[in-house]
Amino acid sequence: MRKITNLNIESMSLLPAPLQVCSELPMSVASVARIAEHRQTVMDIIDGRDRRLMVIVGPCSVHDPAAALEYAAKLKKLADEVSDQIFVIMRAYFEKPRTTIGWKGLIYDPDINGSYNIERGIFMARRLLLKIVDLGLPVATEVLDPILVQYIADTVSWAAIGARTTESQTHRQLASGLSMPVGFKNATDGSIQIAIDAIKAARSRHSFIGVLEDGHVGVFRTKGNPHVHVVLRGGNTGPNYGAEHIAFLKVALAKAQLPPAVVVDCSHANSFKLSSKQHVAFKDSVEQVANGETAIVGLMLESYLQSGAQNIPAGGHPAPDISITDECISWNETESLLKYARERLAAARG
């Protein structure tokens, strides 16, 4: 009989079930309590009960777990210093949506050589997340693959749906059932309506097919996520973090009968994809908050140990402390910006 299935599949292999991976890399009782507390803090900030500014900061993507852990240790110390005004969350992204092709992230290609040892990548990502949480830092990640999220979601305090997937029904349904607050980015063309539509959808009940903890396929029925919100990342027309953009968004959210909560992504189109311009968006947004703008509940920075970005060498062994995806600001600039924000907000709020 002529074969008509899997014509373009080279090979298939079994992944360990999420329950198996989580059992091999379990979370401590203390970490479970810590994550519950971190998630509650994020919800309180979004709802306006906690006046602190949430800052999600870290590398564009993690490619070297040891260097990321070094960054986390520095960030924990800084987070404690600014904690009266700022709630710091470490950005730990392991999946990278690609416009065409390119490195897809630590989970997909942990050896950065095209071998796609996804099984190893899952264990590496979860192991690193557990270590960061053990330091006392909450973590944030982007949810791209609806199956892979089952392996790491229990460690995450804030999640993002990227600009390329905000319009996806699959991701809206997934967000409706996630246990942490979720930010939907505006579209790459700058449109905020897609993000507003996504929020309305994710706040609603859904039923969808997914992978259960034991690895079987099952039906998920969700209650809806009340803490989904907009992330402004700019677009083809330029940045969208200014006071006029925030005012426009607040009106649009009010018309949609949605609460006014927004996170400003200071990278991507809001900095013209230049790390040297992230500080402009960051300081402008901090100034808005200091002057009484309550709709801005958080900011996002792409930051790492060293500034800039590097190309992946032919041998697949990039430097551990420089981003291999988008440009990042240096640790020194990160420390300076967070201390500036803390001082400005403290002065404004007395």
ABEGO torsion letter per residue (X at the ends): XBBABGAABABBBBBBBAAAAAAABBBBAAAAAAAAAAAAAAAAAAAGABABBBBBBEBABBABAAAAAAAAAAAAAAAAAAAAABBBBBBBBABBBBABBEBAEAAABAAGAGAGBAAAAAAAAAAAAAAAAAAGBBBBBBBABAAAAAAAAAABABBBBBAAAAABAAAAAAAAABABBBBBBBBAAGBAAAAAAAAAAAABBBBBBBBBAAGBBBBBBBAEBAABBBBBAEBAAEBAABAAAAAAAAAAAAAAGBBBBBBBBABEAAAGGBAAAAAAAAAAAAAAAAAGBAABABBBBBBBABBEBBBBBAAGBBBAABBABBBBBBAAAAAAAAAAAAAAAAAAAX
